[in-house]
Amino acid sequence: MKLGSTCALVLFMACGGDGRVPVRHVEVPSEEDLVKENRDAVKLEQRDIDLFAERSGLPLIPTGTGVRYHLYRDVTGDRARPDQWAKVNYRLELINGDSAYASEPGHPESFVIEMDNVESGLHEAIQLLSPGDSALFVIPSYRAHGLIGDQDRIPMRSTLVYRVGLVAVSNTR
């Protein structure tokens, strides 16, 4: 009986068709379609930044790259430059107000301007400051973490809001 059941099972499985899996055809968007989608996404993001500026009541100064900023405190002095170490206190939020990252109170973080692995928009923004300055920076996704986010606390295509105080700059760490 056991042998008969096994043979029946093998025959049943062997007669199951030709073994091909149906192929689903997916239409691949054209380069033109992808460019249009990206332009539309950038326009929506700019609208969101405009609404943020309106809600915050702060006059945001645009740079030529899409970064916008407001100086809370403007101290006289030399601005930060590429290859210098920048020591900053910061709070990073998404444009909807959700907190993402922040430096620990009393423990500023450091990075090399134009060299370290931080958002390109932050490299640009920090060079608008001199030590002692504090500012708000709104960095569009294409100058931050782009399409994929940071795969932790920053979702895909996220506009970032940095509140930064530049504590010091130096030529060495």
Order of alpha helices (4+ residues) and beta strands (2+ residues): alpha-alpha-beta-beta-beta-beta-beta-alpha-beta-beta
